[in-house]
Amino acid sequence: MGIENVFMPSGNLTKVHIIAHSDETYKKIVGTFDVLYNPNTYDVEYKNEFDTERPENATDSLPQFKSAKGKDLTIELLWDATGASHTGNEAEFALIRAEGHVEDSIQRFLRLTFELQPSSHRPNFLKVSWGTLLFQGVLTTAKVTYSLFAPDGKPLRAKVNCTFMSHKALEEQAAEAQRNSPDLTHYVTANGMDNLPYMTSEIYNDPQYYLKIAEVNRLNNFRKLKQATHLAFPPIEKV
């Protein structure tokens, strides 16, 4: 099976673009890397953490939400020195052809994205973008699989399976927590399928306040909310 059947040649299409930053606020750019071939697929895994400890003698219990654990991006990137397929990064491919193998190019990629940096004593923070994908985080694992070799043993083709872990700056996390805080009034529009106990649980992590919220919003029927009903969820101490 040819390379074209495994990876889409980038050509004039937008390439997977990686920007490396030295700071967690993603403001100081230290380098960029465009992949040689755009992948056919990538995986984004979203994760939440729940407390699943069960009371004694309980066969089942409601998992209690503890925290959002961010998300992981897994993407497989291809390196090829044979010229069997058109590459989307002509500058990097010219270096690969001059070097006669893919190892140096892979190491350039890893130095930018994975290795500890002398100035910060940690790997760079990364932005990965392609189409609707915009992922901010760090590269946690990079598994290199070599699959084609020159007569002298130099690698001509390799795949690098990369897993990135999302990361937000502390200031951004604090601002997001403030926006979602139960200590602020939240304004929500019902979609016609919502019910008040569920919405109350989403805001306060506890459905017990739904009667108070119905009173605050002067609702006659809290079980069937009309579509586009605007609701206010005040701070807990005011409920």
Buried (B, 14 or more C-beta within 10 A) or exposed (E): EEBEEBBBBBEEEEBBBBBBBBEBEBEEEBBEBBBBBBBEEBEEEEEEEEEEEEEEEEEEEEEEEEEEEBBBBBBBBBBBBEEEBBBBBEEBBEEBEEEEBBBEBBEBBBBBBBEEBEEBEEBBBBBBBBEEEEBBBBBEEBEBEBEEEEEEEBBBBBBBEBBBBBBBBEEBEEEEEEEEEBEEEBEBEBEEEBBBBEBBBEBBEEBEBBBBBBEBBEBEEBEEBEEEBEBEBBEBEEB
